[in-house]
Amino acid sequence: IERETNLRIAVTHLRTLYPGIFFSPVFKSDAVGFNGPYFLNLVGVFDSDRPAPILVEQLHDVEDCQGRQRTQDSLTSRLIDIDLLLYGDSVLYDQGMDVPRREILKYAHVLKPLSLVLPDVCHPVSGRRYHELWGAMSASQDQLLELTDLEL
């Protein structure tokens, strides 16, 4: 898997789809839940008036353009993985969507980059600011992340 190349291609697609999108720094993290190569993680922030299901479909299209194969096993390496973490302050669990993504509160590789781009925004469920959530998690999780110098 050519992580850097795949990430740059995805970022180019996302910039075309969502003008004004901006990104966190890129972090390297170990695979979680299985033995596998490292992952590169970042968060992109953009405004859109499109419905959340359409955004998810567009993100899947970006993945598909890069050859992403969807399997039932979520604990595996993949060419690219793009998730809709948030949709404003909406909670869409009752609509069959994992928004806000539960991984935000669970994994450093999701929360750390999010806390850098939206530090003062409140999580729609917990009501706590992302920088506060990261402060609470970082003592035990910060060593799991490595800031990269990858330019996008």
N, C-alpha and C positions, 0 to 999 in steps of 0.2 A: 504494500500500500504506500503510495507516494503522498504522504500526508500534506506536506507543504504545497505541492502542486494542486492537489484536490481542494485544499482550503482556499488558495488564491483564485481558482476557477469559480468556486462557490461565491466568494466575496464579489467577484466581478459580476456574476449573475444577479446577486442581491442588490448591488448598486444600480444595476439597470432597472430592476423591478421596483425598487424603493429609493428614488432619489432623496438624498439627504440622510440616508442611513449612516450611522457612525458605529464604530466598533471599540470594544475593550481591547486591552493588550491580549496577546495570545499566551495561554498557559499550557504547559506540558504536564500531564498527569498519568499515573499508572492506570491500567485497566482496573475496573471495579467489578467484583463478582465472578471473574474468570481470569485465567492466566492468558495474557496476550500482550502485544506490544503497546507502547504508550499511545495516548491520545493527545491531540491538540484541541484546546477548548477556548472559545471566546463567546462574547455576547454582542449582538447587533441590536441597535435601537432605531426604530423608525415609526413615523405616524402613518396611519392608513384609515380610510373610511370603509374599507372592504370588510365584509363579515368574516369572523374568525374561521369558519370552515373553508372559505375561499383562500385565506392566507395559508392555512395548513396545506391545501391542495397545491398552491403555488410553491411552497417550500418543498413538498414532495416532488414536484416537477423538476426543481433544481437538482435534487438528489438523483432523480431518475436520469437526467441528462448526463450525469457522471457515472452511470452504470450501477447505481445502488440496487441491490437485490433485497427485497423485503422478505424476512423469514419470521417465523414465530419465535425464534430464539433471540431475545433482546440482549442476551449476555454473550456477545460475539463481536469481533472486529468488523468494521464496515468501512467502505470507501469514504463515505461522508454521512453525517447525521445532523440534520437541522430540525430543531424543535421550536414551536411557538411556546415560549415560556410564559408570556403575559399578554393580555389583551386589555390594555388600560387597567382599570381597577375591577374588572369583571371577574366573577367566579363562575365558571362554565361546567362544573362537575355534573350538574343535573342535566346537561345537554350532551352527555357522553364524551366530553372533552376533558383532558387533563390540563386545565388552565385555571389558575396558575399551576405550572408544572410542580408536582410534589417534590421533584428532585431539587428544587430551589432550596428547600429547608433541610435537605438530606446530604447533599454532596458539595464539598468545597469547590470542585471544578465548575460548578454551576453558580454558586453563590458569590464566590470571590470576584469573577469578572463582572457579574451583575452589580455587585456593591460598588464597583469602580465607576460604572457608567450611570447608575441611578442611585447614588448614595442616600439621598434624602426622600426617595419615593418609598411609600409604605406598602408592604406585602398585603394583598387584598384579604387574606384570611387571618394572618397573625396581627396585622395592624402595626407591626414594627418596621422601622426604616431598615433598608438593606445594609447600610453600614453598621447598624446596631446588631443585626442578625449575624453579619460577618464577624464582628467583634466578639460575639458570644461563641462562635464556632472556631475562630482562627487559632485559639490556643492549642486545640487538639488536632487541627486539620491542616494548618499552614504548611507543614513540612511535606505534605503530599503534592504540593504544587511547585512548579518551577516556571518562573517568568522567562519567556523566550525573547529573542530579539528579532523575531520574524516580522518583516515589513509587509503590509498589505496594501 
